[in-house]
Amino acid sequence: MTSTIFLRLPAVISRTGLSRSSIYAFIAQGKFPQQIAIGKRAVGWDSDSIDRWIEDRIKESCKGGKKS
């Protein structure tokens, strides 16, 4: 069983290769997982949802970018 952890923004940027502004733009468009409040002034992302998002991008790329 894998453990789900919270990823902070620098880790999400590193893992996805996206910029901060791209991440928040994709969230606003509903194309990226929402951040989760983990404190009064801290947010994080569920590592499993980020991994699924990456896997979906890979699958989409393998299909030639066509959505089914």
C-alpha positions in Angstrom: 0.0 0.0 0.0 1.4 3.4 -0.9 1.0 6.4 1.4 -0.6 9.5 0.2 1.2 12.6 1.2 0.7 16.3 0.7 2.9 17.9 -1.8 3.7 21.6 -1.4 3.9 23.9 -4.5 7.6 23.6 -5.1 7.3 19.8 -5.2 4.3 20.0 -7.5 6.2 22.3 -9.8 9.2 19.9 -9.8 7.0 16.9 -10.4 4.9 18.3 -13.2 7.3 20.7 -14.9 4.6 23.4 -14.9 5.1 26.9 -13.7 3.2 28.3 -10.7 1.0 30.4 -12.9 0.2 27.5 -15.2 -0.8 25.3 -12.2 -3.2 28.0 -10.9 -4.5 28.7 -14.5 -5.2 25.0 -15.0 -7.0 24.8 -11.6 -9.2 27.7 -12.6 -10.1 25.9 -15.8 -10.8 22.7 -14.0 -7.9 20.9 -15.7 -5.7 20.3 -12.6 -6.3 18.9 -9.1 -7.5 21.5 -6.6 -5.2 22.3 -3.7 -6.2 21.3 -0.2 -5.9 23.6 2.8 -3.6 22.0 5.3 -3.3 24.9 7.7 -4.3 28.5 8.1 -1.8 29.7 5.5 -0.7 26.5 3.9 -2.0 24.4 1.0 -0.9 21.2 -0.5 -1.9 18.7 -3.2 -2.7 15.1 -2.7 0.2 13.1 -4.2 -2.1 10.5 -5.7 -4.1 13.1 -7.6 -1.0 14.6 -9.0 0.3 11.2 -10.0 -3.0 10.5 -11.8 -2.9 13.8 -13.5 0.6 13.0 -14.8 -0.5 9.5 -15.9 -3.5 11.0 -17.8 -1.2 13.4 -19.6 1.0 10.5 -20.7 -2.0 8.5 -21.9 -3.3 11.5 -23.8 0.1 12.0 -25.4 0.3 8.3 -26.5 -3.1 8.8 -28.2 -1.7 11.6 -30.2 -3.5 14.2 -28.0 -6.9 13.0 -29.2 -9.6 12.8 -26.5 -11.9 9.8 -26.7 
